[in-house]
Amino acid sequence: MVRPEEMIVWSQTRLKATACPFRGQAIIDRVGPGMGSPVAELGTVIHAFAKEYIAECRELERTTNTSSVDRLIEKAIAAHPLRPILRADASDLAWKFAEGLIVPATTDGHVEWTLEADLNWTANKPPRWRGTLDSAFLDGAVWHLDDWKSGWRLASESECEADIQLPFYASLVLAHYPNTLAFKCQYHFLRYGEVRELTLSAEEIKEVWRPHFKSLADNHEALSTYPAQPGSHCDWCEVVPSCPIEKRDIAPITDEREAAAAAELWRVLKRHVSILDRSLRAWCDSHGSVQVGDQAVGFWPAPSKSFEDAKAVFDMLVTGGIPEESVWRQLGISQSSVKTLLPKGEWGALRQKALGLLEERTSPKFMAKRRTQDAIETPDTEELALP
């Protein structure tokens, strides 16, 4: 029998981390390098700002109060560690938050709300489940739950539907408000101005999500070893430097002999990755995607956007007050695009005349080259500077 003081208190972060036992246990133990990250720092500051901003709006009985944004974000930055390079980003996200939020006029609202529940999902001790909700307010018998996302990753609709975070928070709220009928959940991706929404019934929470949470916790606690399991979580893992698979904790180079060995390994790996990429592409082209953990490697639709009418874009920017020289410099024309537009033969004379306008620049490029080669070759994508 596990004593209460030895019981793991599960949060949604810990439950998510169990997709990789190594990461899950590291987060439970809070050990190993790399537990902090730029995303975590930025998130802490934005959440502190959001709490102050919403509280001030409610105190003033206003649904918005953009005049306080600069003052409150500076206060949040001063109170929490933040890399200087992220200060402008934090300010930008704070403005996006304020401009996109209408603070609900309710007395039953909570910000940075910490809730706990016991093993049976009741509001009793000792706690088995714990979470801190970004924002929640009650409208009749429906709770509205909001989560602010300040990171650089925009999750798809299907990813948000499968995500456990807001269902987990809904389960905690239901433990304290058992008469709740439903939950309206929203993930707010501040950087992109996008919202992902899902509605959950109380029955769905009880019959589907709670058993799932229990299964994740029980399965991890039954482990005696904690192997690393690669998957999509590797892209944002906090404990990558100590991961036995990633092995990214490569020691710094300290002398010329180590530098030469590293350069040789880098050269070989770079060539092998290129060969492996071609081989894997050929396989997937013939046989379909390959499953690796919770990811599938293969060919997938990749939507892209482009301006079909470049002149219309140019005219709009210049009319809007952007200097022509700046517009040309940013839009740019590459050497390769001129060659494609003006093939040899019929357009030979114009082609040579256009290429004669190229302005050569030299800049450092990390690469391997023969020792007899004196100059770094100019990339084929050198921009053509237009008057």
Secondary structure, DSSP 8 states (H G I E B T S, - for coil): ---GGGS--B-HHHHHHTTSHHHHHHHHHT-STT---HHHHHHHHHHHHHHHHHHHHHHTT-S--GGGHHHHHHHHHHHS---GGGHHHHHHHHHHHHHH------SSEEEEEEEEE-TTSSS-SS-SEEEEEEEEEEETTEEEEEEEE-SS----HHHHHH-SHHHHHHHHHHHH-TT--EEEEEEEETTTTEEEEEEEEHHHIIIIIHHHHHHHHHHHHT-SS-----SGGGGT-TTGGG-TTT--------SHHHHHHHHHHHHHHHHHHHHHHHHHHHHHHHH--EEETTEEES---------S-HHHHHHHHHHTT--HHHHHHHH--BHHHHHHHS-TTTTHHHHHHHHTT-------------TT--S----TT-B----
